[in-house]
Amino acid sequence: MYPMLPLASCLVALAMQDRGRPAYEIVAYTGQPTPIGGYFGLSPVPGEMNGAGEVSLYSDLHDPQGQVWLQSSIWRWSGGELSVVVKEDDPAPRFNQAWFDGVAPFPDLADDGRLGFHATLYGPFIGSNPNTLWVGPAPDQSVVIWQGTPVSGLEGVHFGGLLRQLRFGPAPSFAFSTDLTGQGVDSTNDIAAFVHDGLDARLLVREGADLSADLPGVAPYDWRDGTPHIHFDGSGAAYFSVRLAGPNVHPEDDMALVRGAPGDLTVIARRGDPAPGMGDGVNYGIIGEPDVNASGTIAFKSDLNLEGFTYKAGEVLWLGAPGGFQPIMRDQESLPGGYTAYGLSSPWLNEAGDVAFIARIDDDRSGPWAAVVRRAGIMRVVAASGAPAPDTEEGTVFGDEQAIQFIHLAETGQVAFVAGVEGPNVPAGAQGALWATDRDGQLRLVARTGDTLELDALRTIEALFLLHPDEAGDTRSGAFNEENQLAFVAQLNGDVQAVLLADLGDPCRVDFNDDGAVNTLDFLAYLNAFVAQDGSADFDGDGSINTLDFLFFLNEWALGCP
């Protein structure tokens, strides 16, 4: 491991400061000197942030004249310091006379500190199999999956070069997807997913092979973007959704949600099965990717089909354990604030069972949106098109343009998203913004296009991005850490990109009397504020004080402070 660069917990503040705007901590930016020489190039790109606050990064490196020195490198940011994990031309551990030729962007990072990345190798013995997948604390402590090596249990079959869709399970396990080559492999059976237990990779599911002994003639046929996306619960059970084919599959039952382990898979929801709580003759339709937490609670979206038909008759968000899925939201249903949900995104889930999703709130299911959180069983619209945008100019509202594409959900129930604003007083170039709720549940403006940051020079934010989760299931290794910091990327003028952490503070709003403890005194203090209709009792942030606020407080008070 190379020496590390102390950053002295460098905090930067916005030069264009609005009320309550958080301070930022720099992780890396274009032009920043690195501890191994040279400078970060045009693409310091974050992979993930874990709960401990570590961030994985990918970047090219430049020399002082701005010329490319190294095409690719991977870094770990931890405790305010950057250390290089691997870079182009490093020797490849466990290989004879082999070196890293290139590493791929978006390195994965687990809460337990394991890091995963894809790399190509070169050397006299690498031949036509340069692709590798590395998983471990560091390359010399990693499990390596190498293109061309034999697959256990499949005679004459080898791992292909498309090693991707890494997903961490309970240590030391992880899952990945790949193409296959070799004996008997063709385009009908060349995609598979494996679970690695730290010793060996075991086949979980394969295109064209029966899903389980209990379902002969029912085989995986296709996945979203062509490869399986595996999700784990805390016990190590794997989950995925899949399109099916085979002699015992029909158009009305050709999708399934599956749970299990290598050699022991069970269908827990299937297109054509009765949809719980939807009435006679209403079945599951197309089933989306699940999000799964450690306790085995699952959140997923499905369409609805009427018995004997395959056309879409609605869409529903589901929550629960296998055998106990319950609908929590259906299109055409009302949301708080007078909105109607005409379209629903896939849901995101945290360990507490909270769910976040995006609803389309016009009947053509495009444009206007609402960001919704379901916490402790209570729905709340955090933001919506046309609603006032906090910490902005008078008359500024959330717009239809630059509508949010995804929402990050923290373990505390906080959310973060990027969305645009509009209004008569919005300055030119200030239409994009990053938003997050704090632990008081209040929505805050975190950063905005047009703001300036002092890095190597005073620079202007031109675009903002959160770490991008996979469709569902990646958000717990995502934007928030346990210190209530939010990771994001700012593109700035001069072709500069910065990876930053925003400090959202650490209040506990059910410690209502601020004495550092949560007890009956806080309940009585809140009750007094509620009866007096004091603004501090508005716990759902909707501008009014009513029974919903009391229920929000009661649920959070019962849970205590994080």
Number of C-alpha atoms within 10 A of each C-alpha: 10 11 11 17 16 13 15 11 13 11 15 16 15 16 13 13 13 15 10 11 18 21 19 24 22 20 28 24 26 25 22 18 18 17 16 13 12 20 24 27 26 19 19 28 22 30 25 28 29 22 23 17 24 22 30 29 28 26 27 22 28 23 16 12 9 14 12 17 18 18 16 24 24 26 21 26 20 16 14 17 17 24 20 22 18 24 23 21 17 14 19 21 15 13 12 12 13 19 20 22 20 22 24 14 22 20 22 25 28 26 19 15 18 18 24 27 25 22 23 21 24 20 16 9 13 18 10 10 17 20 23 23 22 21 25 21 17 18 20 13 13 18 20 17 21 21 24 21 14 17 18 13 10 12 11 14 19 20 25 23 21 17 22 19 17 25 21 28 23 17 16 15 18 23 25 23 27 22 22 26 23 16 11 12 15 12 11 13 18 19 27 21 25 23 25 20 16 14 9 14 20 18 20 22 24 23 25 22 18 18 23 17 12 12 14 13 17 21 25 26 20 19 19 13 7 10 20 28 27 29 26 25 19 14 11 20 19 24 26 22 28 25 20 26 22 16 9 13 15 14 13 21 20 23 28 25 22 21 21 17 18 17 13 13 20 18 19 18 21 24 26 26 18 20 26 16 10 15 9 11 13 21 27 31 31 26 23 25 26 29 29 29 20 17 13 20 21 25 31 26 25 25 22 26 25 20 15 12 15 19 13 14 15 18 23 26 23 23 25 17 15 15 9 12 20 17 17 16 21 22 19 17 11 14 17 13 11 7 18 19 21 21 22 23 21 23 29 30 31 25 17 16 21 24 25 29 22 24 26 23 24 15 12 10 14 14 15 20 28 26 21 22 26 18 20 17 13 15 19 20 22 23 22 26 23 17 16 19 25 17 15 17 16 13 13 20 22 26 24 18 16 15 21 19 12 24 25 28 27 29 20 19 23 23 25 26 23 25 25 22 24 22 18 10 11 16 12 8 14 17 22 24 24 21 20 24 20 22 21 16 18 15 20 20 21 25 28 27 22 20 19 21 20 12 15 11 8 11 18 22 24 21 22 21 17 21 23 19 19 13 18 22 27 21 25 25 25 26 30 31 22 15 13 23 21 27 27 25 22 23 20 23 14 9 11 22 25 26 24 22 24 23 19 22 14 14 14 19 21 27 20 22 16 12 10 10 15 20 16 10 14 19 19 13 15 22 15 13 17 20 11 11 14 13 13 13 24 21 24 23 18 16 9 15 21 16 10 17 17 17 15 19 22 16 15 17 20 12 12 15 16 11
